[in-house]
Amino acid sequence: MVGEFEVQTGVGEVSTYETYDCGEYIRLNLNGGDSQAYWHFKADPTYLHNFKGEPSLLLKEVLPHYYGDLVRNAKDASTTPNKEGDLLLAFRDKVTATYWKGTWNVDDYELALYPVKSELQLDHFLQAHGSSLGAFVPEWHLTFDPQNPVVVDEAAKVVNTFIPTEYMRAGKKNKKGTFPTIQRVLDNVIGTGEIQDHFINWLAVIWQQRRKPLTAWVLSGTQGTGKGLLFHHILRPLFGRAHAVQKRAMELGSQFNGWLEQALVAFIDEVNADMFTSTNAKAVESDLKTMITEPTASIRRMRTDSYEVKNYTAFIFSSNEKRPVSIPMGDRRFNVAKYQENKLQITGPEIDQIDHELGEFYAYLMHYPADPDRARTPLISQSRSTLIDISRTAIDTISDALLKGDLQTLWDHLPSQKSLTPGNALIQTKSQGYRDLIVEIVNNLSAHDKLTRDELYTIFEYTVGNMPTSPNKLTSTLKHHRLHLKPVWKYNRSVRGIEVNW
């Protein structure tokens, strides 16, 4: 069985036949018959079906010469170079079943490929170039493989949409030299010293090995620091416009992400951590973090089902905010450049000079000792630590202090004398209760190596606020922040609480 058809092989050749064009399929009379009971699809002549209830046959067995002509005509029609030197492409993609038309010029290294809606549009395209579609539409594999320099492989019927730029094609033939203007941009956007070297290694891994670095970069600063200049005048010309994609953060919520399939670098602009607070936005943020590290991605285009592809995309997040993204403790995805408050002082002629320095900068990247293990490891920097700290909630800060036995953090939260003076009775009660408990712990650590649920409530209600008063809800809330209550012995009785090693 092949789909809905039962297929019989080894039936021998037919001596005579007649064909009738019926639009999407061809009907045939075999061995002098006149019922036109046999037929095959134009788009796929593999099987010869019939209306007699008999098993389908392999067309190449029954009519080998006819089948051979169909295959040759389809190949000639779809791949014969025209008088301009363009290789005509007209095929159906084997993964999405989408029709594609276009040209490939190996001399200019230019691939022009466009989707079409029907076989008729394919045929009209070929006829406009002095050719025709033939009996069926050939099936090719449309892929994106930046590690393969071959764009069109006629023998394998593969079209690779990765188009190397002139710098990539030159490879190590690019001459080493200086790039002072590009260096100024890097110094201002990324920073100097270890942080810039880490960024250069990250880029070199992409240039040399065409692979995901498995980490992303966060670039932040006031307007005019050079973030856009880095992408539009340096990275995009080197990678190519199709493979260096810019998206605004608000566009990431779109259900269609076809841009991701051919991107080596994605520059996500106008990122702000506060925009990921709603339920839907949190899902987008989660998907984004997955795309940074996962080797495959699910692609969804208009009018097609989703399909899986290899994910080669490296991400750069750009923002004018001091808190562009939320970075949790233990994060393994984000490198963070220093927040830049000084604008880049650069003139128009200097920006034009960048184009003349690209060859030298690319040569520098090609000869850099790229280390993929380094690229996949975030650099521990002060800027990154600061972003982690401001990304954490108050309850996480206090929970971590208790888990680590960090009494200094609790001591730093002691209420001022002013808050203990008569005024708001509720605030005074919470403040006095917290102060009494922390002072008691400091004065007698050994007696307070355990904290009861009521004592935990006193700590969190003052430092965080709005804690649930129900014991069950409080226990559940603390468990979500890694504080697991268990039976402990304190005050000569068994109570629910935690052990603390101050």
C-alpha positions as CSV (number, residue, x, y, z in Angstrom):
1,M,0.0,0.0,0.0
2,V,1.2,3.5,-0.9
3,G,-1.2,6.0,0.7
4,E,-4.6,5.0,-0.6
5,F,-3.3,3.0,-3.5
6,E,-2.4,-0.7,-3.7
7,V,0.8,-1.0,-5.9
8,Q,1.7,-4.1,-7.9
9,T,5.3,-4.5,-9.2
10,G,6.9,-6.7,-11.8
11,V,4.1,-6.8,-14.4
12,G,6.2,-6.2,-17.5
13,E,6.1,-3.6,-20.3
14,V,3.3,-2.3,-22.4
15,S,3.8,-2.5,-26.2
16,T,1.5,0.5,-27.3
17,Y,-0.1,3.5,-25.6
18,E,-1.9,6.7,-26.2
19,T,-2.0,9.8,-23.9
20,Y,-4.7,12.4,-23.3
21,D,-3.9,15.7,-21.4
22,C,-6.6,16.2,-18.7
23,G,-5.2,19.1,-16.8
24,E,-3.6,18.0,-13.5
25,Y,-3.2,14.4,-14.8
26,I,-2.7,12.4,-18.0
27,R,-5.0,9.6,-19.1
28,L,-3.8,6.7,-21.2
29,N,-5.0,3.9,-23.4
30,L,-2.8,0.8,-23.2
31,N,-2.3,-2.0,-25.8
32,G,-5.0,-0.8,-28.2
33,G,-7.7,-0.1,-25.5
34,D,-10.0,2.9,-25.8
35,S,-11.5,3.5,-22.3
36,Q,-8.8,5.8,-21.1
37,A,-8.9,3.9,-17.8
38,Y,-5.3,4.4,-16.9
39,W,-3.9,7.7,-15.5
40,H,-1.1,9.4,-13.6
41,F,-0.6,12.8,-11.9
42,K,1.4,15.3,-13.9
43,A,3.2,16.4,-10.7
44,D,4.2,12.8,-9.8
45,P,4.4,10.2,-12.6
46,T,5.7,7.5,-10.3
47,Y,2.5,5.4,-10.3
48,L,0.1,4.5,-13.1
49,H,-3.4,4.3,-11.5
50,N,-6.6,3.1,-13.1
51,F,-10.4,3.2,-12.8
52,K,-10.9,-0.6,-13.1
53,G,-10.2,-1.4,-9.4
54,E,-6.9,-3.0,-10.3
55,P,-3.7,-2.3,-8.3
56,S,-1.6,0.7,-9.4
57,L,1.6,0.0,-11.3
58,L,5.1,1.6,-11.5
59,L,5.1,3.7,-14.6
60,K,8.9,3.2,-15.1
61,E,8.2,-0.6,-15.3
62,V,5.2,-0.4,-17.5
63,L,6.3,2.4,-19.9
64,P,10.1,2.9,-19.2
65,H,10.7,5.1,-22.3
66,Y,7.6,7.3,-21.7
67,Y,8.6,7.7,-18.0
68,G,12.2,8.5,-19.0
69,D,11.0,11.2,-21.4
70,L,8.8,12.8,-18.6
71,V,11.8,12.9,-16.2
72,R,14.2,14.4,-18.8
73,N,11.7,17.0,-20.0
74,A,11.0,18.1,-16.5
75,K,14.7,18.5,-15.7
76,D,15.5,20.3,-18.9
77,A,12.5,22.6,-18.5
78,S,13.4,23.6,-14.9
79,T,17.2,23.9,-15.0
80,T,18.3,24.9,-18.5
81,P,20.3,28.2,-18.4
82,N,18.8,31.0,-20.4
83,K,20.7,33.4,-22.7
84,E,21.5,35.6,-19.7
85,G,23.3,32.8,-18.0
86,D,20.5,32.3,-15.4
87,L,19.6,28.8,-14.4
88,L,15.8,28.6,-14.5
89,L,14.3,27.0,-11.4
90,A,10.7,25.8,-11.3
91,F,9.9,23.1,-8.7
92,R,7.8,22.0,-5.8
93,D,9.5,21.9,-2.4
94,K,9.4,18.3,-0.9
95,V,8.8,19.6,2.7
96,T,6.2,22.3,2.3
97,A,4.7,21.3,-1.1
98,T,5.1,24.9,-2.1
99,Y,5.7,25.9,-5.8
100,W,8.8,28.0,-6.4
101,K,10.1,29.8,-9.5
102,G,13.3,31.7,-9.9
103,T,16.8,32.0,-11.3
104,W,20.3,31.2,-10.2
105,N,23.3,33.0,-11.7
106,V,26.6,31.4,-10.7
107,D,28.7,34.2,-12.2
108,D,26.9,36.9,-10.2
109,Y,26.3,34.6,-7.2
110,E,22.6,35.7,-7.2
111,L,19.6,33.6,-6.3
112,A,16.2,35.1,-7.0
113,L,13.5,32.7,-5.7
114,Y,9.8,33.4,-5.4
115,P,6.8,31.3,-4.3
116,V,3.9,30.8,-6.8
117,K,0.4,29.4,-6.3
118,S,0.0,27.0,-9.1
119,E,1.5,24.9,-11.9
120,L,0.0,27.3,-14.4
121,Q,2.1,30.1,-13.0
122,L,5.2,28.0,-13.1
123,D,4.5,27.1,-16.7
124,H,3.9,30.8,-17.6
125,F,7.2,31.7,-16.0
126,L,9.1,29.1,-18.0
127,Q,7.3,30.1,-21.2
128,A,8.3,33.7,-20.7
129,H,11.9,32.4,-20.7
130,G,11.5,30.3,-23.8
131,S,10.8,27.0,-22.1
132,S,7.9,25.0,-20.7
133,L,7.0,23.0,-17.7
134,G,6.7,19.5,-19.2
135,A,4.5,16.7,-18.0
136,F,5.0,17.2,-14.3
137,V,6.5,19.5,-11.7
138,P,9.9,18.2,-10.4
139,E,10.3,17.9,-6.7
140,W,13.3,19.6,-5.1
141,H,14.5,20.1,-1.5
142,L,14.6,23.8,-0.5
143,T,16.9,24.1,2.5
144,F,19.1,26.5,4.4
145,D,22.6,25.2,5.2
146,P,25.3,27.8,5.9
147,Q,27.9,25.1,6.3
148,N,27.5,24.1,2.6
149,P,28.9,26.6,0.0
150,V,26.9,25.0,-2.9
151,V,23.7,27.0,-3.7
152,V,22.1,24.9,-6.5
153,D,22.9,21.2,-6.7
154,E,21.1,19.9,-9.9
155,A,22.1,16.3,-9.4
156,A,20.7,16.1,-5.8
157,K,17.9,18.5,-6.7
158,V,18.7,20.8,-3.8
159,V,18.5,24.6,-3.6
160,N,20.4,26.0,-0.6
161,T,19.1,29.5,0.3
162,F,22.4,30.4,2.1
163,I,24.1,32.9,-0.2
164,P,27.7,33.8,1.0
165,T,28.6,37.4,0.8
166,E,31.7,38.6,-1.1
167,Y,33.7,38.7,2.1
168,M,32.7,35.1,2.9
169,R,33.5,33.9,-0.6
170,A,37.0,35.5,-0.3
171,G,37.6,33.6,3.0
172,K,41.1,33.9,4.2
173,K,42.2,35.8,1.1
174,N,41.0,38.9,2.8
175,K,44.1,40.9,3.8
176,K,44.8,41.7,7.4
177,G,44.9,45.3,8.3
178,T,43.5,47.9,10.7
179,F,39.9,49.0,11.1
180,P,40.1,52.1,13.4
181,T,36.5,53.3,12.8
182,I,35.0,49.8,13.4
183,Q,37.2,49.6,16.5
184,R,35.7,52.8,17.9
185,V,32.2,51.5,17.4
186,L,33.1,48.2,19.2
187,D,34.7,50.1,22.1
188,N,31.7,52.3,22.6
189,V,29.0,49.7,22.1
190,I,30.6,46.6,23.7
191,G,33.3,48.0,26.0
192,T,37.0,47.4,26.1
193,G,39.2,44.6,27.4
194,E,37.8,41.2,28.4
195,I,34.2,41.9,27.5
196,Q,35.1,42.9,23.9
197,D,37.4,39.9,23.4
198,H,34.5,37.7,24.5
199,F,32.3,39.3,21.9
200,I,34.9,38.9,19.2
201,N,35.3,35.2,20.0
202,W,31.4,34.9,19.8
203,L,31.4,36.5,16.4
204,A,34.4,34.4,15.2
205,V,32.6,31.2,16.0
206,I,29.7,32.2,13.8
207,W,32.0,33.5,10.9
208,Q,34.3,30.5,10.8
209,Q,32.1,27.6,11.8
210,R,28.6,28.8,10.8
211,R,27.1,27.5,14.0
212,K,25.0,28.8,16.9
213,P,27.1,30.1,19.7
214,L,24.4,29.1,22.2
215,T,24.5,32.4,24.0
216,A,23.1,35.8,23.2
217,W,24.3,39.4,23.8
218,V,22.5,42.2,25.5
219,L,23.6,45.7,24.3
220,S,22.1,48.7,26.1
221,G,22.7,52.4,26.3
222,T,21.3,55.8,25.6
223,Q,20.3,56.7,22.0
224,G,23.3,57.3,19.7
225,T,25.8,55.0,21.3
226,G,26.3,53.0,18.1
227,K,24.2,49.9,18.5
228,G,22.4,50.4,15.2
229,L,25.6,51.3,13.5
230,L,27.2,48.0,14.6
231,F,24.4,46.0,13.1
232,H,23.5,48.0,9.9
233,H,27.0,49.1,8.8
234,I,29.2,46.2,10.1
235,L,27.3,42.9,10.8
236,R,24.7,43.1,8.0
237,P,27.1,43.8,5.1
238,L,29.3,41.0,6.3
239,F,26.5,38.4,6.8
240,G,24.3,39.6,4.0
241,R,20.9,41.2,4.3
242,A,18.9,37.9,4.2
243,H,21.0,36.4,7.0
244,A,21.2,39.4,9.3
245,V,17.7,40.1,10.3
246,Q,16.4,43.0,12.4
247,K,13.1,42.7,14.4
248,R,11.5,44.9,16.9
249,A,10.8,43.2,20.2
250,M,7.0,43.7,19.8
251,E,7.1,41.7,16.5
252,L,8.2,38.6,18.3
253,G,4.6,37.8,19.3
254,S,3.6,37.1,15.7
255,Q,2.6,33.5,15.0
256,F,4.7,33.6,11.8
257,N,8.4,33.3,12.1
258,G,9.7,32.5,8.6
259,W,12.5,35.1,9.1
260,L,14.1,32.7,11.6
261,E,14.8,30.0,9.0
262,Q,17.6,31.9,7.1
263,A,19.0,34.1,9.9
264,L,22.5,33.7,11.1
265,V,22.2,36.9,13.3
266,A,18.9,38.3,14.7
267,F,19.1,41.9,16.0
268,I,16.1,42.4,18.4
269,D,15.6,46.1,18.9
270,E,13.7,48.0,21.5
271,V,13.8,45.3,24.1
272,N,12.4,46.0,27.6
273,A,12.0,43.5,30.4
274,D,8.7,45.1,31.5
275,M,7.1,44.2,28.2
276,F,7.3,40.5,29.1
277,T,5.0,40.7,32.2
278,S,1.7,39.5,30.8
279,T,0.8,35.8,30.3
280,N,1.2,35.9,26.5
281,A,4.4,37.9,26.7
282,K,5.9,35.5,29.2
283,A,5.3,32.7,26.6
284,V,7.0,34.8,24.0
285,E,10.0,35.4,26.4
286,S,10.1,31.6,27.1
287,D,10.1,30.8,23.3
288,L,12.8,33.4,22.8
289,K,15.1,31.9,25.4
290,T,14.5,28.5,23.8
291,M,15.5,29.8,20.4
292,I,18.9,31.0,21.8
293,T,20.0,27.4,22.7
294,E,17.9,24.8,20.9
295,P,19.4,23.2,17.8
296,T,16.1,23.1,15.9
297,A,13.2,25.5,15.4
298,S,9.6,25.2,14.4
299,I,8.9,27.4,11.4
300,R,5.4,28.7,10.6
301,R,4.7,30.6,7.4
302,M,1.4,31.9,6.0
303,R,-0.7,29.2,4.4
304,T,1.6,26.3,5.3
305,D,1.8,23.9,8.2
306,S,4.7,24.3,10.6
307,Y,7.9,22.3,10.0
308,E,11.2,21.7,11.8
309,V,14.5,23.1,10.6
310,K,18.0,23.4,12.0
311,N,18.4,26.5,14.0
312,Y,21.6,28.5,13.2
313,T,20.5,31.9,14.6
314,A,22.5,33.9,17.1
315,F,20.7,36.7,18.9
316,I,21.7,40.3,19.9
317,F,19.3,42.3,22.0
318,S,19.4,46.0,21.8
319,S,17.7,48.5,24.2
320,N,17.8,52.1,25.5
321,E,16.6,50.8,28.9
322,K,18.8,49.9,31.9
323,R,16.8,46.7,32.4
324,P,16.3,45.4,28.8
325,V,15.8,41.7,29.8
326,S,15.1,39.7,32.9
327,I,18.0,37.4,33.8
328,P,17.4,34.7,36.5
329,M,20.0,33.3,38.8
330,G,22.0,30.5,37.2
331,D,21.3,31.8,33.7
332,R,23.5,30.3,30.9
333,R,22.2,32.3,28.0
334,F,23.1,36.0,28.3
335,N,26.3,38.0,27.9
336,V,25.7,41.6,29.0
337,A,27.7,44.6,27.7
338,K,28.1,47.6,30.0
339,Y,25.3,50.1,29.8
340,Q,26.7,52.9,27.7
341,E,25.7,56.5,28.7
342,N,28.0,58.3,26.3
343,K,27.0,58.9,22.7
344,L,29.4,57.8,19.9
345,Q,30.8,61.0,18.4
346,I,31.1,60.0,14.7
347,T,30.8,62.0,11.4
348,G,29.2,61.0,8.1
349,P,32.5,60.5,6.3
350,E,33.7,58.3,9.2
351,I,30.6,56.1,8.8
352,D,31.3,55.9,5.1
353,Q,34.9,54.7,6.0
354,I,33.4,51.6,7.7
355,D,32.6,50.1,4.3
356,H,36.3,50.3,3.4
357,E,37.4,48.6,6.6
358,L,35.0,45.6,6.4
359,G,37.6,43.4,4.5
360,E,40.2,44.0,7.2
361,F,37.7,43.3,10.0
362,Y,36.5,40.1,8.4
363,A,40.1,39.0,7.9
364,Y,40.6,39.6,11.6
365,L,37.6,37.4,12.4
366,M,38.8,34.7,10.1
367,H,42.2,34.4,11.7
368,Y,40.9,34.8,15.3
369,P,41.3,31.5,17.3
370,A,37.6,30.9,17.7
371,D,36.7,28.8,20.7
372,P,33.1,27.4,20.7
373,D,33.3,26.4,24.3
374,R,34.0,29.9,25.3
375,A,31.2,31.2,23.1
376,R,28.6,29.1,24.8
377,T,29.7,30.3,28.2
378,P,28.3,33.7,29.4
379,L,31.0,36.1,30.6
380,I,30.5,36.8,34.3
381,S,30.7,40.6,34.4
382,Q,29.6,43.3,36.8
383,S,27.0,44.5,34.2
384,R,25.6,41.0,34.1
385,S,25.5,40.6,37.8
386,T,23.8,43.9,38.2
387,L,21.1,42.9,35.7
388,I,20.5,39.7,37.5
389,D,20.1,41.5,40.8
390,I,17.6,44.0,39.4
391,S,15.7,41.2,37.7
392,R,15.0,39.4,40.9
393,T,12.0,39.9,43.0
394,A,12.1,40.9,46.7
395,I,10.8,37.5,47.7
396,D,13.6,35.8,45.8
397,T,16.2,38.0,47.5
398,I,15.0,37.2,51.0
399,S,14.6,33.5,50.1
400,D,18.2,33.3,48.9
401,A,19.4,35.0,52.1
402,L,17.7,32.4,54.2
403,L,18.9,29.5,52.1
404,K,22.5,30.8,52.3
405,G,22.2,31.8,56.0
406,D,23.0,35.4,55.0
407,L,22.1,37.2,58.2
408,Q,23.7,40.5,56.8
409,T,20.9,40.9,54.3
410,L,18.3,40.5,56.9
411,W,20.1,42.9,59.2
412,D,20.3,45.5,56.4
413,H,16.5,45.5,56.3
414,L,16.2,46.5,59.9
415,P,13.6,49.2,60.3
416,S,14.7,52.7,61.1
417,Q,13.9,54.2,64.5
418,K,11.4,56.5,62.8
419,S,9.2,53.6,61.7
420,L,9.0,52.4,65.3
421,T,7.5,55.6,66.7
422,P,3.8,55.8,67.2
423,G,1.9,56.4,64.0
424,N,0.4,53.7,61.8
425,A,-0.2,50.9,64.2
426,L,-0.1,48.1,61.6
427,I,3.3,49.3,60.2
428,Q,4.6,49.8,63.7
429,T,3.6,46.2,64.7
430,K,5.3,44.6,61.6
431,S,8.4,46.7,62.0
432,Q,8.8,46.0,65.8
433,G,8.1,42.3,65.3
434,Y,10.8,42.0,62.6
435,R,13.3,44.0,64.6
436,D,12.8,42.0,67.7
437,L,13.2,38.7,65.8
438,I,16.4,39.7,63.9
439,V,18.1,41.1,67.0
440,E,17.2,38.0,69.0
441,I,18.8,35.8,66.2
442,V,21.9,37.9,66.2
443,N,22.2,37.7,70.0
444,N,21.7,33.9,70.1
445,L,22.5,32.2,66.7
446,S,22.6,28.7,68.1
447,A,19.1,29.0,69.5
448,H,17.7,30.1,66.1
449,D,19.2,27.5,63.7
450,K,15.6,26.8,62.9
451,L,12.9,29.2,61.9
452,T,9.2,28.4,62.4
453,R,6.5,29.2,59.8
454,D,5.3,32.1,62.0
455,E,8.8,33.5,62.1
456,L,9.1,33.2,58.4
457,Y,5.8,35.1,58.0
458,T,7.2,37.9,60.2
459,I,10.3,38.1,58.0
460,F,8.6,38.1,54.7
461,E,5.6,40.2,55.7
462,Y,8.0,43.1,56.7
463,T,10.6,42.7,53.9
464,V,8.2,41.8,51.0
465,G,4.7,42.4,52.1
466,N,1.3,41.1,51.1
467,M,2.1,37.5,52.2
468,P,-0.8,35.1,52.6
469,T,-2.0,34.7,56.1
470,S,-3.3,31.2,55.6
471,P,-0.7,28.6,56.8
472,N,-1.4,26.4,53.7
473,K,-1.1,29.2,51.3
474,L,2.0,30.6,53.0
475,T,3.6,27.1,52.9
476,S,2.8,26.8,49.1
477,T,4.2,30.3,48.4
478,L,7.5,29.6,50.2
479,K,7.8,26.3,48.4
480,H,7.7,28.1,45.0
481,H,10.8,30.0,46.2
482,R,12.7,26.9,47.3
483,L,11.9,27.1,50.9
484,H,10.4,23.7,51.8
485,L,8.9,23.5,55.3
486,K,9.2,20.4,57.3
487,P,8.7,19.4,61.0
488,V,11.4,21.0,63.2
489,W,11.8,21.1,67.0
490,K,11.7,24.5,68.5
491,Y,10.3,26.1,71.6
492,N,9.9,22.6,73.1
493,R,7.5,21.4,70.5
494,S,7.3,20.2,66.9
495,V,6.4,22.9,64.4
496,R,6.6,23.4,60.6
497,G,9.7,25.4,59.6
498,I,13.2,25.3,58.0
499,E,16.7,24.8,59.2
500,V,19.2,27.6,58.7
501,N,23.0,27.5,58.9
502,W,23.7,31.1,59.7
